[in-house]
Amino acid sequence: MKVREKMAEILLGYGITVNEPDDDLTRYITDSLQFISFVVDVEAALNIEMPDYLLQYEALTSFNRLVERLEEIYEEGGEEDEEADKESP
């Protein structure tokens, strides 16, 4: 499943439907508990660790920008996993 689709699925679990690609997610994720839960869900779903710059509430101001950054992180992690698989006997 692609990152964008996975993100939409996670948000749907919070009752959030992204209508526009540049939706400001801070309109929907309004408090720190929701934000932390969202981050934990994203990390678990994508099997990544979000860098510090994405652990700021302001990172949610654009759905597209967040997805693009997560895709970069996910792809980097995926490449590392593939290399580890090749090195395994």
GROMACS elastic network, one bead per residue, 0.5 to 0.9 nm:
[ bonds ]
;  ai    aj funct       b0    kb
    1     4     6  0.84071   500
    1     5     6  0.65427   500
    1     6     6  0.64682   500
    2     5     6  0.53360   500
    2     6     6  0.61634   500
    2     7     6  0.86121   500
    2    71     6  0.85391   500
    3     6     6  0.50062   500
    3     7     6  0.60099   500
    3     8     6  0.85537   500
    3    46     6  0.75288   500
    3    67     6  0.67537   500
    3    68     6  0.86947   500
    3    70     6  0.72435   500
    3    71     6  0.60910   500
    3    74     6  0.79201   500
    4     7     6  0.51411   500
    4     8     6  0.62389   500
    4     9     6  0.86449   500
    4    64     6  0.84166   500
    4    67     6  0.59453   500
    4    68     6  0.84624   500
    4    70     6  0.89187   500
    4    71     6  0.81298   500
    5     8     6  0.50852   500
    5     9     6  0.61826   500
    5    10     6  0.86855   500
    6     9     6  0.50032   500
    6    10     6  0.62028   500
    6    11     6  0.86339   500
    6    42     6  0.84268   500
    6    45     6  0.74440   500
    6    46     6  0.80142   500
    7    10     6  0.50710   500
    7    11     6  0.61475   500
    7    12     6  0.84819   500
    7    42     6  0.72661   500
    7    45     6  0.87346   500
    7    63     6  0.89391   500
    7    67     6  0.74193   500
    8    11     6  0.51489   500
    8    12     6  0.60577   500
    8    13     6  0.87097   500
    8    16     6  0.82422   500
    8    17     6  0.71738   500
    8    18     6  0.69093   500
    9    12     6  0.50404   500
    9    13     6  0.64678   500
    9    17     6  0.88521   500
   10    13     6  0.51745   500
   10    14     6  0.69621   500
   10    16     6  0.86484   500
   10    38     6  0.78323   500
   10    41     6  0.71677   500
   10    42     6  0.72836   500
   10    45     6  0.83240   500
   11    14     6  0.51227   500
   11    15     6  0.65321   500
   11    16     6  0.50818   500
   11    17     6  0.66980   500
   11    18     6  0.78932   500
   11    38     6  0.80752   500
   12    17     6  0.57090   500
   12    18     6  0.83753   500
   13    16     6  0.71959   500
   14    17     6  0.87708   500
   14    28     6  0.87894   500
   14    29     6  0.86325   500
   14    34     6  0.87290   500
   14    38     6  0.85479   500
   15    28     6  0.88657   500
   16    25     6  0.87833   500
   16    28     6  0.68243   500
   16    29     6  0.88002   500
   18    21     6  0.70142   500
   18    22     6  0.86556   500
   18    23     6  0.65020   500
   18    25     6  0.84680   500
   18    63     6  0.79053   500
   19    22     6  0.86468   500
   19    23     6  0.70021   500
   20    23     6  0.52096   500
   20    24     6  0.89807   500
   20    63     6  0.83248   500
   21    62     6  0.76511   500
   21    63     6  0.59590   500
   21    64     6  0.54972   500
   21    65     6  0.89999   500
   22    25     6  0.87597   500
   22    61     6  0.79769   500
   22    63     6  0.52541   500
   22    64     6  0.55267   500
   22    65     6  0.77326   500
   23    26     6  0.88113   500
   23    27     6  0.84896   500
   23    60     6  0.89485   500
   23    61     6  0.73006   500
   23    62     6  0.55699   500
   23    63     6  0.55342   500
   23    64     6  0.78761   500
   24    27     6  0.59610   500
   24    28     6  0.79439   500
   24    60     6  0.64187   500
   24    63     6  0.64331   500
   25    28     6  0.53738   500
   25    29     6  0.60921   500
   25    30     6  0.86032   500
   25    59     6  0.89302   500
   25    60     6  0.51314   500
   25    61     6  0.56645   500
   25    62     6  0.65284   500
   25    63     6  0.64675   500
   26    29     6  0.50477   500
   26    30     6  0.58932   500
   26    31     6  0.88079   500
   26    57     6  0.74602   500
   26    58     6  0.77377   500
   26    59     6  0.88818   500
   26    60     6  0.57754   500
   26    61     6  0.60168   500
   26    62     6  0.86796   500
   27    30     6  0.63773   500
   27    61     6  0.85749   500
   29    32     6  0.82098   500
   29    33     6  0.89736   500
   29    34     6  0.58901   500
   29    35     6  0.61502   500
   29    38     6  0.83743   500
   29    60     6  0.84866   500
   30    33     6  0.86856   500
   30    34     6  0.69330   500
   30    35     6  0.75385   500
   31    34     6  0.55335   500
   31    35     6  0.63048   500
   31    36     6  0.88588   500
   32    36     6  0.61024   500
   32    37     6  0.84934   500
   32    57     6  0.82958   500
   33    36     6  0.52335   500
   33    37     6  0.61037   500
   33    38     6  0.84425   500
   34    37     6  0.51087   500
   34    38     6  0.59747   500
   34    39     6  0.85958   500
   35    38     6  0.50419   500
   35    39     6  0.62053   500
   35    40     6  0.86755   500
   35    55     6  0.88167   500
   35    57     6  0.72636   500
   36    39     6  0.50775   500
   36    40     6  0.61935   500
   36    41     6  0.85689   500
   36    55     6  0.85031   500
   37    40     6  0.51449   500
   37    41     6  0.61213   500
   37    42     6  0.86156   500
   38    41     6  0.50802   500
   38    42     6  0.61411   500
   38    43     6  0.86058   500
   39    42     6  0.51282   500
   39    43     6  0.61335   500
   39    44     6  0.85541   500
   39    50     6  0.77426   500
   39    54     6  0.88810   500
   39    55     6  0.75170   500
   40    43     6  0.51893   500
   40    44     6  0.61216   500
   40    45     6  0.85336   500
   41    44     6  0.51624   500
   41    45     6  0.59803   500
   41    46     6  0.85085   500
   42    45     6  0.51544   500
   42    46     6  0.60255   500
   42    47     6  0.79859   500
   42    48     6  0.79773   500
   42    49     6  0.88898   500
   42    50     6  0.84579   500
   43    46     6  0.54181   500
   43    47     6  0.54177   500
   43    49     6  0.56449   500
   43    50     6  0.65902   500
   44    48     6  0.69254   500
   44    49     6  0.85109   500
   45    48     6  0.80532   500
   46    49     6  0.86670   500
   46    70     6  0.87097   500
   46    74     6  0.68384   500
   47    74     6  0.79937   500
   47    77     6  0.84664   500
   48    70     6  0.88436   500
   48    73     6  0.73856   500
   48    74     6  0.65973   500
   48    77     6  0.70567   500
   49    73     6  0.84570   500
   50    53     6  0.81201   500
   50    54     6  0.61967   500
   50    55     6  0.69044   500
   50    70     6  0.79456   500
   50    73     6  0.78495   500
   51    54     6  0.56615   500
   51    55     6  0.67226   500
   51    73     6  0.87219   500
   52    56     6  0.72740   500
   53    56     6  0.61070   500
   53    59     6  0.74828   500
   54    57     6  0.77767   500
   54    58     6  0.81600   500
   54    59     6  0.54506   500
   54    60     6  0.82996   500
   54    66     6  0.80627   500
   54    69     6  0.84761   500
   54    70     6  0.89460   500
   55    58     6  0.85673   500
   55    59     6  0.72243   500
   56    59     6  0.56218   500
   56    60     6  0.80281   500
   57    60     6  0.59514   500
   57    61     6  0.80881   500
   58    61     6  0.57428   500
   58    62     6  0.89355   500
   59    62     6  0.73625   500
   59    63     6  0.89841   500
   59    65     6  0.81371   500
   59    66     6  0.65778   500
   60    63     6  0.65855   500
   60    65     6  0.82447   500
   60    66     6  0.64937   500
   61    65     6  0.80760   500
   61    66     6  0.81037   500
   62    65     6  0.52567   500
   62    66     6  0.62083   500
   62    67     6  0.85989   500
   63    66     6  0.52461   500
   63    67     6  0.61516   500
   63    68     6  0.86358   500
   64    67     6  0.51128   500
   64    68     6  0.60931   500
   64    69     6  0.86468   500
   65    68     6  0.51022   500
   65    69     6  0.62533   500
   65    70     6  0.85910   500
   66    69     6  0.52406   500
   66    70     6  0.61406   500
   66    71     6  0.85543   500
   67    70     6  0.50301   500
   67    71     6  0.59730   500
   67    72     6  0.86317   500
   68    71     6  0.50886   500
   68    72     6  0.64039   500
   68    73     6  0.88467   500
   69    72     6  0.52213   500
   69    73     6  0.64486   500
   69    74     6  0.86391   500
   70    73     6  0.50526   500
   70    74     6  0.59107   500
   70    75     6  0.84224   500
   71    75     6  0.59380   500
   71    76     6  0.84518   500
   72    75     6  0.52440   500
   72    76     6  0.61986   500
   72    77     6  0.86555   500
   73    76     6  0.51578   500
   73    77     6  0.62072   500
   73    78     6  0.85365   500
   74    77     6  0.51177   500
   74    78     6  0.60048   500
   74    79     6  0.86178   500
   75    79     6  0.61402   500
   75    80     6  0.86423   500
   76    79     6  0.52463   500
   76    80     6  0.64263   500
   76    81     6  0.87956   500
   77    80     6  0.51282   500
   77    81     6  0.62336   500
   77    82     6  0.86731   500
   78    81     6  0.50782   500
   78    82     6  0.61896   500
   78    83     6  0.86731   500
   79    82     6  0.50893   500
   79    83     6  0.62412   500
   79    84     6  0.86506   500
   80    83     6  0.51369   500
   80    84     6  0.62073   500
   80    85     6  0.86459   500
   81    84     6  0.50812   500
   81    85     6  0.61992   500
   81    86     6  0.87555   500
   82    85     6  0.50700   500
   82    86     6  0.63806   500
   82    87     6  0.88346   500
   83    86     6  0.51204   500
   83    87     6  0.63740   500
   83    88     6  0.88322   500
   84    87     6  0.51339   500
   84    88     6  0.63232   500
   85    88     6  0.52779   500
   85    89     6  0.84848   500
   86    89     6  0.78695   500
